């Protein structure tokens, strides 16, 4: 009925050995197992993050002042790479506008001081 996990593991190793034309060394098997575990942990983290963001998006949709945040979260959930690029570009643009505003303010302040003195 149910095959033991050890038997399945041995069969998987045999299939891999047949594909590669050789048996994997113990350190190669360990590295492969660690890589698989890391990928599984990363996938679980991503799924958890998506679930939390989905819940946050639903909460933001229910509260009208948070609709812009809900729109941003929805865009991030649907198109993560594009949204990250867009958010990065918006952040850089906002930083440049703030720096330009500070520069203009300092320039106007110096001009006003030079007029008054």
Secondary structure, 3 states (H helix, E strand, C coil): CCCCHHHHHHHHHHHHHHHHCCCCCHHHHHHHHHHHHHHHHHHHHHHHHHHHHHHHHHHHHHCHHHHHHHHHHHHHHHCHHHHHHHHHHHHHHHHHHHHHHHHHHHHHHHHHHHHHC
